[in-house]
């Protein structure tokens, strides 16, 4: 068994080395791809699949048998199947040619979660069974109609905070019969920020809530009699504190406030955050920020020489997590 395992490993390494070398040659030939791009025919590569090779071998055997026995029916059937294979070759190649690909949005994850890179596909004719993949991570096959843009994308694995770069994107297809595999490589050089991984467990910041009217997990005060009133909705208000019944009646967003129960703002500082090393302290701050944002508590953040003023809401949360992600930025990840 060991020689077989060693052979398979060697075969896999040789295949990966050959694919990487071919990809580098393609990059030198076409250069980086910035913005929208239409895939030309010179960028589309095609080779037979294993099934296609077996199909070709079968045609050779049928041809030899027909010639040896002078059987016209076998020869006719062989030429018919050869014509089907030839038509499949052209259909497979045309499935990628003149396909327009445009970059769209990205989605920043936490470390050890996949990052999302969005793309929009469009073509002047219908395309079938297209597969977008990156770094060996295969995505779901998709099809698009003529002149109908289709939003899609790829997930890129991440392992640490910082930036992850999508260096190359593979688009492939085996349509229509699986006899041939056609593919192309794009080089978008897109980056996505990866936030620190939140600390595992129910880790929360030191409590700064007042004893009366503190906000609970269901968005209400601990004492209903401490309800202070309603105020107009402001961006960043916790959804659980919005008076949804009033919104349903008159289509006006208002937020509930509780007397004596307004949360005190938190000041987060990396220098005073407990932890055995830098990454653990950053992870703890990340989990604290998520917790404060969920509770609707305002916070400020000090990370080294960089500081964020007191704030609340989705934008403030993203800025805070980005500040943690880029602190002492490690080497970029790539795919």
N, C-alpha and C positions, 0 to 999 in steps of 0.2 A: 504493500500500500504506500510506503514512503516514496518509492520512485515515481508513482503516479501523482502523488500530492506535489512533489518537487517539480514534476513536468508541468502540472497545471499552473503552479505559481510562476514558473519561468515563462510559460506561454502568456499568462496574464500581464506580467511585467513587460514582455516584448511588445504585446499589443498596445499597452498604455504608452510605452516609449514611442512606438510608431505613430500613434494617434497624436501625441503631443508634438512630435516633430512635424507632422503634416499640418497641424493647427498653426504652428509658428510660421511655417512657409506661407500658409494662406494669409496670415496677418501681415507679413512683409509684403505680400502681393497686393492686398486690398487696403491696408492701413486701418486706423481706428474709425469707428462709425459714430458720428455725433449727430443727434437729432434723428429725424425721420429718414428712412432709407428704403429704396425699392430694390429688391433682390434681382440682379441681372442673371442671364443664363450662364454667364461665365463663372458665377459664384456658386452654381448648383452642381453638386457632385453626386454620382450615382454608381452603385455596384450591386451585383446580385446578392441576394440573401442565401442562407443555407438551403432553404426551400427552392430558391431559384437555381442554385447549382444542381440540386437533385433533379429538378425539372429539365435542365439542359442535358444532364447525363442520360436521363430517360429518353430524350429526343434523339440523342446520338445512337443509343441502343436500338430504338425503333427504326431509325434510318438504316442502320446496318442490317437489321433483320429484314426490312422490306427489300433492300437491294439484294441480299443473299438469296431470298426465296422468290424474288421477282413478284412481290405482292403489291399490286397497285393500291389496294384499299389501305394497307398499312402506310404506304408512302403518302397517300393523300391525307390520312389522318395526322401523320407526322408534320406535314407542311401546314396543315390547319392549326395545330397546336403551336408551331413555330410562329405563325402569324399572330396568334393570340399573345404569345410572349413578346413579340416585337411591338405590338400595340400597347401592351402593358408598360414597356420601357418608356415610350413617349408620354403616356398619360402620367406615369409616376414622375418623370422629370418636369413636366408642365405643371404639376401640382404645387411646386415651389417657385417656379419662374414668375417674375413680375409681381411678387407678393410684397405689399407695402407694410413696413413695420415701423411704428412710432412709439417712442418711450412715453410713459405717462407717470403716474405717481409711485412713490415708494412708501413702505410701511415700516417704521422703526420698531424693532422688537427688543426684548431684554436678552441678555446673554444666554446661550444654549437654546434659544428659540429661533425659528427660521425667519429671515428677513424677506420681505416681499418686494419684488421689482415688477411693476406693471408695464404692459405693452398693449398697443392697439394694432390689430391686424385688419387689412383691407385689400381686396383684389377685385378686378373687373369681371371675374368669373368665379363660380363656386369652387371651393377647395375643401378637401375631405381628409380626415384622420391626420391632422397636423399635430406633432408632439414637440413642445418646447421643453428643453432640459438643460441642466447646468450641473457641472461637477458630478456627473453620473447619477443625479437625482432626477428620475423621470417624472414628468407631470402627466396629467390626464390628456388624452387625445381630444381634439376639438375640430369642428368644421365650421366654415363660414359661408354665407350666401354672397352672391354677386353684389358688389357695391354697398355692402352692409358692414360697417365697422364692427369688430368684435373685440371686446376688452378681455385680456387674459394676462398672464404673467407667470413668474417662476418663484419658487421658494429657494433661498440660499441658506445652508446651515451656518450657524454662528457658534463660536466657542468662547469668546471673551468680549468685553466692552471695547468700544472704539468704532472705527469705520470698517465696514465690509464692502469690498469692491466687486462688482460683477464685470469680470474682464472679458468673458466670452459667453455667448449664448448659442446653443445648437437648436436648429429647427429641422425636423426630419419627418419622413413619411414613407410608408410602404404601400400606399394606395396605388392601384386598385386590388391586386391579387396577392400581394406579399412576395412577389418574385424578385423585386428590386427594392433597395433602400436608397432613397435620395435624401441628401442633407445639405445644409449650408451652415457656416459659422458667421456670427455677427460679433463685433467687438465694441460694445456700447461704452465701456469704462464708466459705469455709473456707481455712485457711492451711496451708502445708507448708514446712518448712525445706529449703533447698537448700545442700548442702555445697560447699566450694571444689573446683574441678576439680583432680584430681591432676596433678602435673607429668608431662609426656610423657617416655617413656624409662624406663630402668631406674635411676631415682634412688633410692638407699637412704641411710639415716642413717649417720653415721660408726660404724664397727664397734666394739662394746664387748664382743664375745664373747671368752671366753678361748680360748687356743690348743687346749686339750684338751677333747674331748667337745662341741664346738660343734654346734648343731642344724643339720642340713642340710635341703634342700628335701623330702626324703622322711621327715622326722620322726625320724631315727635319729642317734645320736652319730657323730662322725667315727671313733671307736674303739669297737668293740663291747665291749672289755675294760673300758671306763670306765663301764659300766652300774652305777649305784649301787643301784637297787632300784625297788620299786613303792610308790606311795602312793595313797590314795583320790582319786577324781576330784573336782576343784573346778571350779565354773563359771568359764569363761574359759580353761580349758586347751586348748591347740591340739589339734584332732582327730587330727593325725598323730602325736601323742605318746601317744595312748590305746592300751592293750594290747587290741586288738579280739579276739584269740584267747581271752584269758581271759574277756572279756565273753561270747563265744559259748558258752563251757563252763559258766560258773556265773552268768551274768546279773549280773555285778558290774563296774562301771566302775572301772578303776584307770589311773593315769598313770605312764609310765616316767620315771625321773630318772637322770641321768648324773653320776657323781662328777667333780668339777672341771669339769663342762661346763655348769653352770647359767649362764644368760645374765645378764650384769650389767644392771641397770635403766638406762634412758636418761632423761636430762633434756632435754626439748625446750623451747626458748625462742625466741619470735618475734624478740626483739631480736638474737640471735646467729645467726639463720638467714640464709644467703647468698641474695641475690636483687637484681634491679635495681629492683624496686618492691614495694609492699605485697602486691599480688595474687600476684606470683610467689613471694614468701616464704610466703604462706598456702598456695599450691598445693604448694610443696615440703613444708611441714609435713603437709599432707593425705596426700601420697604416703608420707611417712615413717611416719605413724601406721598406714596400711594395711599397710605392710611389716612393722612391728613386731608388729601384731596377727596377721598371717599366721604369723610366726616364733614367736609365743608369748612375746615379750619384754615385760616390764613397762616402763611409761614414766610420767613426770609431764610436765605441760605448763604453761608460763607464757606468757600472752598479755596483754601490757600489765599492767594491775593485777589481772587475773583469773588464777587458778592452779587446777590440778587436782592432787591428790596422786597418789602412785604407785599405779598400778592396772593391771589387765589384763582382757580380756574384751570381749564385745559391748557391754555397757552403758557401760563406760569408753571404748570406741571412739566410740560415739554421742555421749557427752558431750564428748569432745575435738573431734570434727568440728563439733559444734554451737557450741562456743566459738569455733572458727575462723570459722564461717559468720556469726556475729552480731557479730564484732569490727568496729567502725566501720560498723555496719549501713547499707548503701545503701538507696535508695528501693525500696519493694516492687514486685515484678513482679505483673502481673495478667493474667487471662484471662477 
